[in-house]
């Protein structure tokens, strides 16, 4: 990270113990983490991590994948998380970016400044958790941010976190040794002259193929499982798009 500001130095003071806490939590759950592609995280300079969203632990899991690069991720997260007394304090302490959907332009500007300052910004381009566990339609903000800041997009896929804690399903916080796959893909670079819609289609195609790869390598069977998509013989809800 290049010449961190005073605010960034405070965030870097808050972030390390949170990382330790997250790793301790993974050990408590007995999660079997398989992380590939960490070398695709730039060691300096701005970048966007575009992450699929299947569970509530995706923030922390994606952040864990960046640890080998000795970088921190400033996540864009919805306002409701910041409104929580405990979670909000941690989010602000780590300088994550508050997204108020009634005023999205403000968070866009904050993220743009962070990227230009050399930060890694984490975004869930689907905007919400995918109940089908497939890649939903992506919002265009990721591509617009990347081209506006002149930074690469790093497609990132998580698979297995939905088995621990996801929307509409009872939490599974026992020590069940659940396999979690995290794949950090090759950076994608889009130019300001590129068509945003076409770039978004390409990003979704890349993320979808990465998801399929993660699922094909997953050690547990998907057949008959609530946490698995219909496409793989699971019983998750059908995709809405």
TORDO-58181 format. One record per residue: residue in three letters; x, y, z negated of N, C-alpha, C in turn. Coordinates in Angstrom, 1 decimal, m for minus. Layout:
% residues N
SITE rest   n_px   n_py   n_pz  ca_px  ca_py  ca_pz   c_px   c_py   c_pz
SITE  Ala      X      Y      Z      X      Y      Z      X      Y      Z
...
% end
This chain:
% residues 241
SITE rest   n_px   n_py   n_pz  ca_px  ca_py  ca_pz   c_px   c_py   c_pz
SITE  Unk    0.8   m1.2    0.0    0.0    0.0    0.0    0.9    1.2    0.0
SITE  Unk    0.6    2.2    0.8    1.5    3.3    1.0    1.1    4.5    0.1
SITE  Unk    2.1    5.0   m0.7    1.9    6.2   m1.5    0.5    6.3   m2.1
SITE  Unk    0.2    5.4   m3.1   m1.1    5.4   m3.7   m1.4    6.7   m4.4
SITE  Unk   m2.7    7.1   m4.4   m3.1    8.3   m5.1   m3.2    8.0   m6.6
SITE  Unk   m3.5    9.0   m7.4   m3.6    8.7   m8.8   m4.8    7.8   m9.1
SITE  Unk   m5.9    8.1   m8.3   m7.1    7.2   m8.4   m6.8    5.8   m8.1
SITE  Unk   m6.0    5.6   m7.0   m5.7    4.2   m6.6   m4.8    3.5   m7.7
SITE  Unk   m3.9    4.3   m8.3   m3.0    3.7   m9.3   m3.9    3.3  m10.5
SITE  Unk   m4.9    4.1  m10.9   m5.8    3.6  m12.0   m6.5    2.3  m11.6
SITE  Unk   m7.0    2.3  m10.3   m7.7    1.1   m9.8   m6.7   m0.1   m9.9
SITE  Unk   m5.5    0.1   m9.5   m4.5   m1.0   m9.5   m4.1   m1.4  m10.9
SITE  Unk   m4.5   m0.6  m11.9   m4.3   m0.9  m13.3   m5.5   m1.8  m13.8
SITE  Unk   m6.6   m1.5  m13.3   m7.9   m2.3  m13.6   m7.9   m3.6  m12.9
SITE  Unk   m7.5   m3.6  m11.6   m7.7   m4.8  m10.8   m7.0   m6.1  m11.3
SITE  Unk   m5.7   m6.0  m11.7   m4.9   m7.2  m12.0   m5.6   m8.1  m13.1
SITE  Unk   m6.1   m7.5  m14.2   m6.8   m8.3  m15.2   m8.1   m9.0  m14.7
SITE  Unk   m8.7   m8.3  m13.8   m9.9   m8.8  m13.2   m9.6  m10.0  m12.4
SITE  Unk   m8.5  m10.0  m11.6   m8.0  m11.1  m10.8   m7.7  m12.3  m11.7
SITE  Unk   m7.0  m12.0  m12.8   m6.7  m13.1  m13.8   m8.0  m13.7  m14.3
SITE  Unk   m9.0  m12.9  m14.6  m10.3  m13.4  m15.1  m10.9  m14.2  m14.1
SITE  Unk  m10.9  m13.8  m12.8  m11.5  m14.6  m11.8  m10.9  m15.9  m11.6
SITE  Unk   m9.5  m16.0  m11.6   m8.8  m17.2  m11.5   m9.1  m18.2  m12.7
SITE  Unk   m9.2  m17.6  m13.8   m9.6  m18.4  m15.0  m11.0  m19.0  m14.9
SITE  Unk  m11.9  m18.2  m14.3  m13.3  m18.6  m14.1  m13.3  m19.8  m13.1
SITE  Unk  m12.4  m19.7  m12.0  m12.4  m20.7  m11.0  m11.9  m22.0  m11.7
SITE  Unk  m10.9  m21.9  m12.6  m10.4  m23.1  m13.3  m11.4  m23.7  m14.2
SITE  Unk  m12.2  m22.8  m14.9  m13.3  m23.3  m15.7  m14.3  m24.1  m15.0
SITE  Unk  m14.6  m23.6  m13.8  m15.6  m24.3  m12.9  m15.0  m25.5  m12.3
SITE  Unk  m13.7  m25.6  m12.3  m13.0  m26.7  m11.6  m13.1  m26.6  m10.1
SITE  Unk  m13.3  m25.4   m9.5  m13.4  m25.3   m8.1  m12.2  m25.8   m7.4
SITE  Unk  m12.4  m26.4   m6.3  m11.2  m26.9   m5.4  m11.1  m25.9   m4.3
SITE  Unk  m10.3  m24.9   m4.4  m10.1  m23.9   m3.4   m9.1  m24.3   m2.3
SITE  Unk   m9.6  m24.2   m1.1   m8.7  m24.4    0.1   m8.7  m23.1    0.9
SITE  Unk   m7.6  m22.4    0.8   m7.5  m21.1    1.5   m6.5  m21.2    2.6
SITE  Unk   m6.9  m20.8    3.8   m6.0  m20.8    5.0   m6.1  m19.5    5.7
SITE  Unk   m4.9  m19.1    6.3   m4.9  m17.8    7.0   m4.5  m16.6    6.2
SITE  Unk   m4.1  m16.8    5.0   m3.7  m15.6    4.1   m2.6  m14.8    4.8
SITE  Unk   m1.8  m15.4    5.7   m0.8  m14.7    6.4   m1.3  m13.6    7.4
SITE  Unk   m2.6  m13.7    7.6   m3.3  m12.8    8.5   m3.6  m11.5    7.8
SITE  Unk   m3.5  m11.4    6.5   m3.7  m10.2    5.7   m2.5   m9.3    5.9
SITE  Unk   m2.6   m8.1    6.4   m1.5   m7.2    6.6   m0.9   m6.8    5.3
SITE  Unk    0.4   m6.8    5.2    1.1   m6.4    4.0    1.1   m4.9    3.7
SITE  Unk    0.8   m4.1    4.7    0.6   m2.7    4.5   m0.4   m2.2    5.5
SITE  Unk   m0.9   m1.0    5.3   m1.8   m0.4    6.3   m3.3   m0.8    6.1
SITE  Unk   m4.2    0.0    6.7   m5.6   m0.3    6.5   m6.1   m1.4    7.3
SITE  Unk   m7.2   m2.1    6.9   m7.8   m3.1    7.6   m9.2   m3.4    7.0
SITE  Unk  m10.1   m4.0    7.8  m11.4   m4.4    7.3  m11.5   m5.9    7.2
SITE  Unk  m11.9   m6.4    6.1  m12.2   m7.8    6.0  m13.7   m7.9    6.2
SITE  Unk  m14.1   m8.6    7.3  m15.5   m8.8    7.6  m15.8  m10.2    7.1
SITE  Unk  m16.7  m10.4    6.1  m16.9  m11.6    5.4  m18.3  m12.1    5.5
SITE  Unk  m18.5  m13.4    5.8  m19.9  m13.9    5.7  m20.4  m13.9    4.3
SITE  Unk  m21.7  m13.9    4.1  m22.3  m13.8    2.8  m23.3  m14.9    2.5
SITE  Unk  m22.9  m15.8    1.6  m23.7  m17.0    1.3  m24.0  m17.1   m0.2
SITE  Unk  m23.3  m16.3   m1.0  m23.4  m16.5   m2.5  m22.9  m15.3   m3.2
SITE  Unk  m23.3  m15.2   m4.5  m22.9  m14.0   m5.3  m21.5  m14.0   m5.7
SITE  Unk  m20.7  m15.1   m5.5  m19.3  m15.0   m5.9  m18.4  m14.7   m4.7
SITE  Unk  m19.0  m14.4   m3.6  m18.2  m14.2   m2.4  m17.2  m13.0   m2.5
SITE  Unk  m17.6  m12.0   m3.3  m16.7  m10.8   m3.5  m15.4  m11.3   m4.1
SITE  Unk  m15.5  m12.0   m5.2  m14.3  m12.4   m6.0  m13.5  m13.5   m5.2
SITE  Unk  m14.2  m14.4   m4.5  m13.5  m15.4   m3.7  m12.7  m14.8   m2.6
SITE  Unk  m13.3  m13.8   m1.8  m12.6  m13.2   m0.8  m11.4  m12.4   m1.3
SITE  Unk  m11.5  m11.8   m2.5  m10.4  m11.1   m3.1   m9.3  m12.0   m3.5
SITE  Unk   m9.7  m13.2   m3.9   m8.7  m14.2   m4.3   m7.8  m14.6   m3.1
SITE  Unk   m8.4  m14.6   m1.9   m7.6  m15.0   m0.7   m6.6  m13.9   m0.3
SITE  Unk   m6.7  m12.7   m0.8   m5.8  m11.6   m0.5   m4.7  m11.6   m1.5
SITE  Unk   m4.8  m12.2   m2.6   m3.7  m12.1   m3.7   m2.3  m12.5   m3.1
SITE  Unk   m2.2  m13.5   m2.3   m0.8  m13.8   m1.8   m0.1  m12.7   m1.1
SITE  Unk   m0.9  m11.8   m0.5   m0.4  m10.6    0.3   m0.1   m9.5   m0.7
SITE  Unk   m0.4   m9.6   m2.0   m0.2   m8.6   m3.0   m0.9   m7.3   m2.6
SITE  Unk   m2.2   m7.5   m2.1   m3.0   m6.4   m1.7   m4.3   m6.5   m2.6
SITE  Unk   m5.1   m5.4   m2.6   m6.4   m5.3   m3.2   m7.4   m5.0   m2.2
SITE  Unk   m8.6   m5.4   m2.4   m9.7   m5.2   m1.5  m10.7   m4.2   m2.1
SITE  Unk  m11.0   m3.1   m1.5  m12.1   m2.2   m2.0  m13.4   m2.6   m1.3
SITE  Unk  m14.3   m3.3   m2.0  m15.5   m3.8   m1.4  m16.6   m2.7   m1.3
SITE  Unk  m17.3   m2.7   m0.2  m18.5   m1.9   m0.1  m19.6   m2.8   m0.6
SITE  Unk  m20.3   m2.2   m1.7  m21.3   m3.0   m2.4  m22.6   m2.1   m2.6
SITE  Unk  m23.7   m2.8   m2.7  m24.9   m2.0   m2.9  m25.0   m1.3   m4.2
SITE  Unk  m25.7   m0.2   m4.2  m25.9    0.7   m5.3  m26.3    0.0   m6.6
SITE  Unk  m27.2   m1.1   m6.4  m27.7   m1.7   m7.6  m26.7   m2.4   m8.5
SITE  Unk  m25.6   m2.8   m7.9  m24.5   m3.4   m8.6  m23.8   m2.3   m9.5
SITE  Unk  m23.6   m1.1   m8.9  m23.0    0.0   m9.6  m23.9    0.5  m10.7
SITE  Unk  m25.2    0.3  m10.6  m26.1    0.7  m11.6  m26.1   m0.1  m12.9
SITE  Unk  m25.5   m1.3  m12.8  m25.4   m2.2  m13.9  m24.3   m1.7  m14.9
SITE  Unk  m24.6   m1.7  m16.2  m23.7   m1.0  m17.1  m22.3   m1.7  m17.1
SITE  Unk  m22.2   m3.0  m17.1  m20.9   m3.7  m17.1  m20.3   m3.8  m15.7
SITE  Unk  m21.1   m4.4  m14.8  m20.6   m4.6  m13.4  m20.2   m3.2  m12.8
SITE  Unk  m21.0   m2.2  m13.0  m20.8   m0.9  m12.5  m19.5   m0.3  m12.9
SITE  Unk  m19.2   m0.5  m14.2  m18.0    0.1  m14.8  m16.8   m0.6  m14.1
SITE  Unk  m16.8   m1.9  m13.9  m15.7   m2.6  m13.3  m15.6   m2.2  m11.8
SITE  Unk  m16.7   m2.1  m11.1  m16.7   m1.7   m9.7  m16.1   m0.4   m9.5
SITE  Unk  m16.4    0.6  m10.4  m15.8    1.9  m10.3  m14.4    1.9  m10.7
SITE  Unk  m14.0    1.1  m11.7  m12.6    1.0  m12.1  m11.7    0.4  m11.0
SITE  Unk  m12.3   m0.4  m10.2  m11.5   m1.0   m9.1  m11.6   m0.2   m7.8
SITE  Unk  m12.3    0.9   m7.9  m12.5    1.8   m6.7  m13.2    1.1   m5.5
SITE  Unk  m14.2    0.2   m5.9  m15.0   m0.3   m4.8  m16.0    0.8   m4.3
SITE  Unk  m16.6    0.6   m3.2  m17.4    1.7   m2.6  m18.9    1.5   m2.7
SITE  Unk  m19.5    2.5   m3.3  m20.9    2.4   m3.6  m21.7    2.7   m2.3
SITE  Unk  m22.6    1.8   m2.0  m23.4    1.9   m0.8  m24.9    2.2   m1.2
SITE  Unk  m25.3    3.4   m1.0  m26.7    3.8   m1.2  m27.4    3.8    0.1
SITE  Unk  m28.2    2.8    0.4  m28.8    2.6    1.7  m29.7    3.8    2.1
SITE  Unk  m30.1    4.6    1.1  m30.9    5.8    1.5  m30.0    6.9    2.0
SITE  Unk  m28.7    6.8    1.8  m27.7    7.8    2.2  m26.4    7.1    2.7
SITE  Unk  m26.5    6.3    3.7  m25.4    5.4    4.2  m24.2    6.2    4.7
SITE  Unk  m24.5    7.4    5.2  m23.4    8.2    5.8  m22.3    8.5    4.8
SITE  Unk  m22.7    8.7    3.5  m21.7    9.1    2.5  m20.7    7.9    2.2
SITE  Unk  m21.2    6.7    2.1  m20.4    5.6    1.9  m19.5    5.3    3.1
SITE  Unk  m20.0    5.6    4.3  m19.2    5.4    5.5  m18.0    6.3    5.5
SITE  Unk  m18.2    7.6    5.1  m17.1    8.5    5.0  m16.1    8.1    4.0
SITE  Unk  m16.5    7.6    2.8  m15.6    7.1    1.8  m14.8    6.0    2.3
SITE  Unk  m15.5    5.0    3.0  m14.7    3.9    3.5  m13.7    4.3    4.6
SITE  Unk  m14.1    5.2    5.4  m13.2    5.7    6.5  m12.0    6.3    5.9
SITE  Unk  m12.2    7.1    4.8  m11.0    7.7    4.2  m10.1    6.7    3.5
SITE  Unk  m10.7    5.7    2.9   m9.9    4.6    2.3   m9.1    3.9    3.4
SITE  Unk   m9.7    3.6    4.5   m9.0    2.9    5.6   m7.8    3.7    6.1
SITE  Unk   m8.1    5.0    6.3   m7.0    5.9    6.8   m5.9    6.1    5.8
SITE  Unk   m6.2    5.8    4.5   m5.2    5.9    3.5   m4.4    4.6    3.3
SITE  Unk   m4.8    3.6    4.1   m4.0    2.4    4.1   m4.6    1.3    3.2
SITE  Unk   m5.9    1.4    2.9   m6.6    0.4    2.0   m7.2   m0.7    2.9
SITE  Unk   m7.4   m1.8    2.2   m8.2   m2.9    2.8   m9.6   m2.8    2.3
SITE  Unk  m10.6   m2.6    3.2  m12.0   m2.5    2.8  m12.7   m3.8    3.1
SITE  Unk  m13.4   m4.4    2.2  m14.2   m5.6    2.4  m15.6   m5.3    2.6
SITE  Unk  m16.2   m5.8    3.7  m17.5   m5.6    4.1  m18.2   m6.9    4.4
SITE  Unk  m19.5   m7.0    4.0  m20.3   m8.1    4.4  m21.2   m7.6    5.5
SITE  Unk  m20.9   m7.8    6.8  m21.6   m7.2    7.9  m23.0   m7.7    8.1
SITE  Unk  m23.4   m8.8    7.4  m24.8   m9.3    7.5  m25.6   m8.4    6.5
SITE  Unk  m25.0   m7.7    5.6  m25.6   m6.8    4.7  m26.2   m7.5    3.5
SITE  Unk  m26.8   m8.7    3.7  m27.4   m9.4    2.5  m27.0  m10.9    2.6
SITE  Unk  m27.3  m11.6    1.6  m27.0  m13.1    1.6  m27.8  m13.8    2.6
SITE  Unk  m27.2  m14.6    3.4  m27.9  m15.4    4.4  m28.5  m16.7    3.7
SITE  Unk  m29.9  m16.7    3.6  m30.5  m17.8    2.9  m30.4  m19.1    3.8
SITE  Unk  m30.2  m19.0    5.1  m30.1  m20.2    5.9  m28.6  m20.7    5.9
SITE  Unk  m27.7  m19.8    5.4  m26.3  m20.1    5.4  m25.6  m20.1    6.8
SITE  Unk  m26.4  m19.6    7.7  m25.8  m19.3    9.1  m25.4  m17.9    9.1
SITE  Unk  m24.7  m17.5   10.2  m24.3  m16.1   10.4  m25.5  m15.3   10.9
SITE  Unk  m26.0  m14.3   10.2  m27.1  m13.5   10.6  m26.6  m12.5   11.6
SITE  Unk  m27.6  m11.7   12.1  m27.2  m10.5   13.0  m26.3   m9.6   12.1
SITE  Unk  m25.3   m9.0   12.8  m24.4   m8.1   12.1  m24.8   m6.7   12.3
SITE  Unk  m24.5   m5.9   11.3  m24.7   m4.4   11.4  m23.5   m3.8   12.1
SITE  Unk  m23.7   m2.7   12.8  m22.7   m2.1   13.7  m21.7   m1.3   12.9
SITE  Unk  m21.9   m1.1   11.6  m21.0   m0.2   10.8  m19.6   m0.7   10.8
SITE  Unk  m19.4   m2.0   10.8  m18.0   m2.6   10.7  m17.2   m2.1   12.0
SITE  Unk  m17.7   m2.3   13.1  m17.0   m1.9   14.4  m16.8   m0.4   14.4
SITE  Unk  m17.8    0.3   14.0  m17.7    1.8   14.1  m16.6    2.3   13.1
SITE  Unk  m16.5    1.7   11.9  m15.5    2.0   10.9  m14.1    1.6   11.5
SITE  Unk  m14.0    0.5   12.0  m12.7    0.0   12.5  m12.2    0.9   13.6
SITE  Unk  m13.0    1.2   14.6  m12.5    2.1   15.7  m12.3    3.5   15.2
SITE  Unk  m13.1    4.0   14.3  m12.9    5.3   13.7  m11.7    5.5   13.0
SITE  Unk  m11.2    4.5   12.3  m10.0    4.5   11.5   m8.8    4.0   12.2
SITE  Unk   m9.1    3.3   13.3   m8.0    2.7   14.1   m7.3    1.5   13.3
SITE  Unk   m8.2    0.7   12.7   m7.6   m0.5   12.0   m8.2   m1.8   12.5
SITE  Unk   m7.5   m2.9   12.3   m8.1   m4.2   12.7   m9.2   m4.7   11.8
SITE  Unk  m10.0   m5.6   12.4  m11.0   m6.3   11.6  m10.5   m7.7   11.4
SITE  Unk  m10.5   m8.2   10.1  m10.1   m9.5    9.8  m11.3  m10.4    9.5
SITE  Unk  m11.7  m11.2   10.4  m12.9  m12.1   10.1  m12.6  m13.1    9.1
SITE  Unk  m13.5  m13.2    8.1  m13.2  m14.1    6.9  m14.4  m14.9    6.7
SITE  Unk  m14.2  m16.2    6.5  m15.4  m17.1    6.3  m15.2  m17.9    4.9
SITE  Unk  m16.3  m17.9    4.2  m16.3  m18.6    2.9  m17.4  m19.7    3.1
SITE  Unk  m17.1  m20.9    2.6  m18.0  m22.0    2.6  m17.9  m22.8    1.3
SITE  Unk  m19.1  m23.0    0.7  m19.2  m23.8   m0.5  m19.6  m22.9   m1.7
SITE  Unk  m19.5  m21.6   m1.6  m19.8  m20.8   m2.8  m21.3  m20.8   m3.0
SITE  Unk  m22.1  m21.1   m2.0  m23.6  m21.2   m2.1  m24.0  m22.3   m3.1
SITE  Unk  m23.1  m23.3   m3.3  m23.4  m24.4   m4.2  m23.3  m24.0   m5.6
SITE  Unk  m22.6  m22.9   m5.9  m22.4  m22.4   m7.3  m23.5  m21.4   m7.7
SITE  Unk  m23.7  m20.4   m6.8  m24.6  m19.4   m7.2  m25.0  m18.6   m5.9
SITE  Unk  m26.3  m18.8   m5.5  m26.8  m18.1   m4.4  m28.3  m17.6   m4.6
SITE  Unk  m28.8  m16.9   m3.7  m30.1  m16.4   m3.8  m31.2  m17.5   m3.8
SITE  Unk  m32.1  m17.4   m4.7  m33.3  m18.3   m4.7  m33.0  m19.7   m5.2
SITE  Unk  m31.8  m20.0   m5.7  m31.5  m21.3   m6.2  m30.9  m21.2   m7.6
SITE  Unk  m31.2  m22.2   m8.4  m30.7  m22.1   m9.8  m29.2  m22.2   m9.8
SITE  Unk  m28.5  m21.4  m10.6  m27.1  m21.4  m10.7  m26.5  m22.7  m11.1
SITE  Unk  m25.4  m23.1  m10.6  m24.7  m24.3  m10.9  m23.3  m24.0  m11.5
SITE  Unk  m23.3  m23.6  m12.8  m22.0  m23.1  m13.4  m21.3  m24.2  m14.2
SITE  Unk  m21.6  m25.4  m14.0  m21.0  m26.5  m14.7  m19.6  m26.8  m14.0
SITE  Unk  m18.9  m27.7  m14.7  m17.5  m28.0  m14.1  m17.7  m29.2  m13.1
SITE  Unk  m18.2  m28.9  m11.9  m18.5  m29.9  m10.9  m17.5  m30.0   m9.8
SITE  Unk  m16.4  m29.4   m9.9  m15.3  m29.5   m8.9  m15.8  m29.3   m7.5
SITE  Unk  m16.5  m28.3   m7.3  m17.1  m28.0   m6.0  m16.0  m27.5   m5.0
SITE  Unk  m15.9  m28.1   m3.8  m14.9  m27.6   m2.9  m15.3  m26.2   m2.3
SITE  Unk  m14.4  m25.3   m2.2  m14.6  m24.0   m1.6  m13.6  m23.8   m0.5
SITE  Unk  m14.1  m23.5    0.6  m13.2  m23.2    1.8  m13.2  m21.7    2.1
SITE  Unk  m12.0  m21.2    2.2  m11.9  m19.8    2.6  m10.9  m19.7    3.8
SITE  Unk  m11.4  m19.2    5.0  m10.6  m19.1    6.1  m10.4  m17.6    6.5
SITE  Unk   m9.2  m17.1    6.5   m8.9  m15.7    6.9   m8.5  m15.8    8.4
SITE  Unk   m9.2  m15.2    9.3   m9.0  m15.3   10.7   m7.9  m14.3   11.2
SITE  Unk   m7.6  m14.5   12.5   m6.7  m13.6   13.2   m7.3  m12.2   13.4
SITE  Unk   m6.6  m11.2   13.1   m7.2   m9.8   13.2   m7.7   m9.5   14.6
SITE  Unk   m8.9   m8.8   14.7   m9.4   m8.4   15.9   m9.2   m6.9   16.0
SITE  Unk   m8.9   m6.4   17.2   m8.6   m5.0   17.4   m9.6   m4.5   18.5
SITE  Unk  m10.4   m3.5   18.1  m11.3   m2.9   19.1  m10.9   m1.4   19.3
SITE  Unk  m11.0   m0.9   20.5  m10.7    0.5   20.8  m11.9    1.3   20.8
SITE  Unk  m11.7    2.7   20.6  m12.8    3.6   20.6  m13.6    3.6   21.9
SITE  Unk  m13.0    3.2   23.0  m13.7    3.1   24.3  m14.5    1.9   24.4
SITE  Unk  m14.3    0.9   23.5  m15.1   m0.4   23.6  m16.6   m0.2   23.3
SITE  Unk  m17.4   m0.9   24.0  m18.8   m0.9   23.7  m19.1   m1.5   22.3
SITE  Unk  m19.8   m0.7   21.4  m20.0   m1.2   20.0  m20.8   m2.5   20.0
SITE  Unk  m21.9   m2.5   20.8  m22.7   m3.7   20.8  m22.0   m5.0   21.2
SITE  Unk  m21.1   m4.8   22.3  m20.4   m5.9   22.8  m19.3   m6.4   21.8
SITE  Unk  m18.7   m5.4   21.1  m17.7   m5.7   20.1  m18.4   m6.5   18.9
SITE  Unk  m19.6   m6.1   18.5  m20.3   m6.7   17.5  m20.6   m8.2   17.8
SITE  Unk  m21.0   m8.4   19.1  m21.3   m9.7   19.6  m20.1  m10.6   19.5
SITE  Unk  m18.9  m10.0   19.9  m17.7  m10.8   19.8  m17.3  m11.2   18.4
SITE  Unk  m17.5  m10.2   17.5  m17.2  m10.5   16.1  m18.1  m11.6   15.5
SITE  Unk  m19.3  m11.5   15.9  m20.3  m12.6   15.4  m19.9  m13.9   16.0
SITE  Unk  m19.5  m13.9   17.2  m19.1  m15.2   17.8  m17.9  m15.8   17.2
SITE  Unk  m16.9  m14.9   16.9  m15.7  m15.4   16.2  m16.0  m15.9   14.8
SITE  Unk  m16.9  m15.2   14.0  m17.2  m15.6   12.7  m18.0  m16.9   12.7
SITE  Unk  m18.9  m17.0   13.7  m19.7  m18.3   13.8  m18.9  m19.5   14.1
SITE  Unk  m17.9  m19.3   15.0  m17.0  m20.5   15.3  m16.1  m20.8   14.1
SITE  Unk  m15.7  m19.8   13.3  m14.9  m20.0   12.1  m15.7  m20.8   11.1
SITE  Unk  m17.0  m20.4   11.0  m17.9  m21.1   10.0  m18.1  m22.5   10.4
SITE  Unk  m18.3  m22.8   11.7  m18.4  m24.2   12.2  m17.1  m25.0   11.9
SITE  Unk  m16.0  m24.3   12.0  m14.7  m25.0   11.7  m14.6  m25.4   10.2
SITE  Unk  m15.0  m24.4    9.4  m15.0  m24.6    7.9  m15.9  m25.8    7.6
SITE  Unk  m17.1  m25.8    8.2  m18.1  m26.9    7.9  m17.6  m28.2    8.4
SITE  Unk  m17.0  m28.2    9.5  m16.5  m29.5   10.1  m15.4  m30.1    9.3
SITE  Unk  m14.6  m29.3    8.6  m13.5  m29.8    7.7  m13.9  m30.0    6.3
SITE  Unk  m15.2  m29.6    5.9  m15.6  m29.7    4.5  m15.6  m31.2    4.1
SITE  Unk  m15.1  m31.4    2.9  m15.0  m32.8    2.4  m16.3  m33.5    2.0
SITE  Unk  m17.4  m32.7    1.7  m18.6  m33.3    1.3  m19.7  m33.3    2.4
SITE  Unk  m20.5  m34.3    2.4  m21.6  m34.4    3.4  m22.6  m33.3    3.2
SITE  Unk  m23.1  m32.8    4.3  m24.1  m31.8    4.3  m25.5  m32.4    4.4
SITE  Unk  m25.6  m33.6    4.8  m26.9  m34.2    5.0  m27.8  m34.3    3.8
SITE  Unk  m29.0  m33.7    3.9  m30.0  m33.7    2.9  m29.8  m32.7    1.7
SITE  Unk  m28.8  m31.9    1.9  m28.4  m31.0    0.8  m29.1  m29.6    0.9
SITE  Unk  m29.6  m29.1   m0.2  m30.3  m27.8   m0.2  m29.3  m26.7    0.2
SITE  Unk  m28.0  m26.9   m0.1  m27.0  m25.9    0.2  m26.5  m25.9    1.7
SITE  Unk  m27.0  m26.8    2.5  m26.6  m27.0    3.8  m27.6  m26.5    4.8
SITE  Unk  m27.2  m26.0    6.0  m28.2  m25.5    7.0  m28.8  m26.7    7.7
SITE  Unk  m30.0  m26.4    8.3  m30.7  m27.4    9.0  m29.9  m28.0   10.1
SITE  Unk  m29.1  m27.2   10.8  m28.3  m27.6   11.9  m27.4  m28.8   11.5
SITE  Unk  m27.0  m28.9   10.2  m26.1  m30.0    9.8  m26.9  m31.0    9.0
SITE  Unk  m28.2  m31.0    9.1  m29.0  m32.0    8.4  m29.4  m31.6    7.0
SITE  Unk  m29.1  m30.4    6.6  m29.4  m29.9    5.3  m30.9  m29.4    5.2
SITE  Unk  m31.3  m28.9    4.0  m32.7  m28.5    3.8  m32.8  m27.0    3.5
SITE  Unk  m31.8  m26.2    3.8  m31.9  m24.8    3.6  m33.0  m24.2    4.5
SITE  Unk  m33.5  m23.0    4.2  m34.5  m22.4    5.0  m34.0  m22.2    6.5
SITE  Unk  m34.9  m22.2    7.4  m34.5  m21.9    8.8  m34.0  m20.5    9.0
SITE  Unk  m33.1  m20.3    9.9  m32.6  m18.9   10.2  m33.8  m18.0   10.6
SITE  Unk  m33.7  m16.8   10.3  m34.7  m15.8   10.7  m34.4  m15.1   12.0
SITE  Unk  m33.2  m15.3   12.5  m32.8  m14.7   13.7  m32.1  m15.7   14.6
% end
